[in-house]
Amino acid sequence: MAGLHSRDSEPWRVGVLFSRSGCTAVIEETQLRATLLALAEINDSGGINDREIVPVIYDPMSDPATFACHAKRLMVEDSITAIFGCYTSSSRKAVIPVVERLNGLLWYPTPYEGFEFSPNVIYTGPAPNQNSVALCRFLMERYGRRFYLIGSDYVYPRESNRIMRELVRNNGGEVCGETYLSLRAQHRDFVPVLGELKRLRPDVIFSTVVGDSTSSLYQSYIDAGLEPKVMPIGSLTTTEAEVRAMGADAAEGHVTAASYFQSVCTEQNSFFVARYKKRYGEDEPTNMCAEAAYFQVHIFAKALAQTDSLDTDTLRPVVLGTEFDAPQGKVCVNETYAHTDLWTRIGRVDSRGGFEIIEESCAQVNADPYLIGSGRALACS
Ligand code: ACM
């Protein structure tokens, strides 16, 4: 490996668990790529304390039980303590008992429903106060107060919709319908839902549909002849990767709240996008989940350079409070919650499948996973 000074020292070994197959592989593949890009950057500039970082990678196939199995394999058979991985909250919840029992550290780079703390997890994706609160306010101000909630049927959508329902009601709005479909739902499964939407005519569709079925939702919406200018889909998980999978035509005009879009204007983002495309292809967009997967490896490396140890009890206290100039802007792992202070942005899909950023916070928003300080009233966001 170019740039490493000492070749007789053992490499640092870390685990990587992102799915390359199954219903969330499209987005998880980008998290895997961004993780490997960050590791390559670190190794190319000398590794950490003259030691290369070597990933041990397994494919959990979008299946929570397989995530748990591979996490155990990484920790028990491969003697690894640090694991980068998980997209769905079900997979994170399957891995947490393993890392808690064996004292590992899971680095989790995905938006999630909040209301969780584990001493064995570093959360680098947004909690609801960093995306849902701003999205709710934006949709209410621009489109109206009648929301319809649609989600995939597992913990993240059900919990995110519970929070959205509370935000909407506390601010004088109304939830006129709520429905859940299997993570493996196909186009035909969405047809009756779109029928109901045409009948109820909400102002906004708040979607927590994730994975492959995201395309089916947006495509059925077009087939139903609905109009994003009048009744947009507002999402927390539809990124450039899902838009690329469904085609820009299906997503144009719909809205997502995220900490990062490829279109973010920072010097660090120009470097990140250029390196990502150089490695994976000009047509491969970056996205919020890939960006979090990327910067969390750099935060890990910064802490490891100080501790010179992968022992969780040694590493974790140094990670807490660590700042990093990420592509989205400066971020910091919050000492209270081990969640990350992140930027909040609202983007609208443009005709080329990118996001036009319509609103952004003027600084990082402190992570508040229990919605204590942020409250449930939009005025406090
Ligand atoms: C998710 O399940 N946290 C996207």
Residues whose N, C-alpha, C, O or C-beta is under 5 A from the ligand:
A	BS01	ACM	Y87 T88 S89 T110 P111 Y112 Y156
